[in-house]
Amino acid sequence: MQTALRIIYPAQCLTCGDIVDSEFGFCGACWRETPFITGLICDLCGTSLPGDASEQNQELHCDECMRIARPWEKGRSAMIYKDNARRFVLGLKHGDRLDFARPAANWIAAKMQGLVPANTIVAPVPMHWLRLLRRRYNQAALISGEVSKVLGLTHRPDLLIRPRATKMHQKMTADERFANLVGAIDVHPKAQDFIKGRSVLIIDDVMTSGATLAASTEAAKQAGADDVFVATLARVAKDA
């Protein structure tokens, strides 16, 4: 049956639609235009660092993560937010490409493999209900659900809530983004006991300043979470 379906509906590249060998993949051209993060990385955000990966025998931090305090323990990202990675993220975020969540989760899970303990709860960065009503889905929740399956961890999509609507972050400075999120994210009242003493892996689609991830981490820790890890599909870099 699968062979017959493949003949009728051949696998297509996720971003350009060209025929490819397997589902949920890129063609050669799109793969070359997708800046996956490899080699030496920042231990707090996962962005690329100059140097050889063999040098990573200790925690290394990028300039931004040395300048801005990060409340989480470790962070990873699958790709740099530019070129085909940017098109992929925007397709998932605004283009109704819900099928992108599965490959996104695979790439993120590969980065987190072995980093988080077995009792970890996977949760998405929350979206205010008014924005969720307009967009119809939370792309971070779609990814986090798939990540939990790949890593065999508990998924709690309602762990964090966003009781206060915030302004859009476009054109805001980093300081303005952090100020915009003060008191905007909390742990769901019904999850207060569930989170205590547990590690949490917080998932988002893109990390820019880290303000949203920081607010989410602080809410989890204030509710009694143990270690908090963060992971994103893409990381905005200074040269992006």
N, C-alpha and C positions, 0 to 999 in steps of 0.2 A: 504493500500500500504506500509506504513512504517513497519508494522508488517511483511509483506512478505519479504521486503528487509532485515529486521533484521535477519530473519531466513536464508536467502541466504548469506547475508554478515553481520555476527555478529560483534558487536563493539569490537575493539581490543585495548589493552593497547598501549598508545602512544609510549612507548620506547621498550617494549619487544615483543609486538604482541600477548600476551595472551588474551583470551576472557574476556571481562569485561561487566558490566551491562549497561553502558551508553557511548555515544560517547565522545571523547576528554577527556578521563580520564586515570588514571593509575590503574594497578592491585594492589592488596594489597602489594606485595613485592616491587614493584617499588615506591609506595607511601611512604613506610617506608624508602626507600633509597633516598627520595627527601627532602632535608633540607629546607622546607618552613620556612620563618622568622615569628616568633610569639613572643609574650611577649614584654618585654621592648626593645625599639629601639632607634637608633640615629635619631634625627629629621632632619638631613641634608643628610644622605645617606641611612637610613633605615636598617642598619645592626643591628644584635642582640647585646644587652647589658646585662651584668649580673644584676640580680635583678628581682623584680616582676613587671608585667605590671601595677598593681594598683598604683605603685609609680610614673607613668608618668603623673603628673599633671603640669609639666613644660617642657620646651625644654631641652633635654639631647643630648649631642654630644659624639661620640666615640673619642678615642685618635687621630686618623688620622684627623678627621674633626676639632678638636681643634688645630691641628698643621698646617693644610693647610686651607687657607682662601677659603670659598665657596661663589661664587657670587650669588647663587640662594637662594630663601627663605626657601623652604622645599624640601626634597627628600625622596623617598621611593623605596624599592626593594622587590620583591616577595620571593626570595630564595637566599641561599648562593651558590656560584659557586663551587660546588664539587659534587661528587657521581652522582646520577641520574640527578640532576639539570645541571651538566656540560654536560652530554650526551644529554640532551634535548636541551640545547643551541647550541651545536655543530651540532645537527641534523638540527636545523632551519638555522643556519649560513652557514654551508658547505654541508649539506646533502640533500638539496632540499626539506626539509620537511616543505613546505609552510603551511600545515595544522596545524602546531604547533603555528602559529601566533594567532589563535583564543583563545585557552586556555591560552596562555601567556598573552593576553590582558585582559582576565577575571581576572586573578590573580593580574595583575597590577592595573586594575580599582578598584578592591576591596580595595587596599591599598590607592588609591587616592580619594575614595568616600568622599565627604564633605570637602575636602581640597582646591579645586580650585573653583573660582567663575564661574558664568554662562557664562561670556563673554570670557572665556579662549580659546585660539587657541592651538590645539594639533599639534605638529610638530616632525618629527624624526631628530636625528642626521644625517647630510648629508654625502653622500659618493661621492668622486671625480669620475668624469665620466669615467675615465679609469678603476678604480677598479669596478665600477658598470658594465661596459662592460664585464669584466672578470667574475664577480660573477652572473650577469644577474638580480639580484634583491637586494634591500636594505632591510635587515631583520628588521631594525628599523622602516622603513616606513610601512612594512606589519603589525607590531605590533601597531604602532601609529594609523593606519587607523581603526583597530579593537577597540582600546581603545576609540577613538572618538565616535564610534557607541555606545559602552556600556555606556559611560558617557553623551551622547547626546551633544557633543561639536563639534565645527568647526574643521575640519581637513585641514591642509595646508601642504601637503607633500613637497612642493617646497619653504617653508618659508625660510629655511636656505640652503645655497650653500657652496660648498667646492672648491673655484676657484684654489687652489694650492694643488698639490699632495704632500702628506707627507710620510715619511718613516713609515714602520710597527713598532708598539710599542713593539713587543716581544723583551725581553732582555734589554729594556731601563729602566733606573731608572725613578722615578717619576719626578725629575727635567728635565730630558731629554725629557720626554713625554710632559711636559708643554711647553718647549722651541720649540719642534717640531711643535706645533700647533699655534704658534704666527702668526697672520695674515692669518691663513688657513681657517677660517670659517667666513661667512658674511651673511647678510640678502639679499635675492633676491631683485634686484632693483625694481621689480614690486610689492613687498610686503612692501616697505618702509612706505607707507601711511596706509596700512592695519594693521600694527602691533602697531602703535602709540597708547598709552594709554590702550592697551589690555594686559591681563595676558597671559602667554605662559606656556604650559606644554611640556617639551622636553623629548622625549622617546629614549632610547637606549637598546640594549640587555644586555650588561654587564658593570658594573662600576668597574674599577680597581683603578687607581689613581684619577680619576675624571677630568683629563685634557681635554678630548673631551667635556664633559658636561660643564666645565667651559668656554671653548672657545665659545661654542654655546650660553651659557647664556650671556656672555659679548657682543657677536655680537647682540643678541636680545635687550639687554638693551641700547646699543649704538644707536640702531635704534629707540628707544623710547618706548620699551615695559615697562609695569608696573611690577608687580611681576612675577618672573619666578620660576617655579617648575620643578623638574626633577624626572623621574621614570625609573627604569630599571627592567628587568626580573630577573637579578641575580647580586649579589654584591660579589666581590672577598674579602674574609676575610683573615686575617693573618694566621689563622689556616687551610685555605682551601688547 
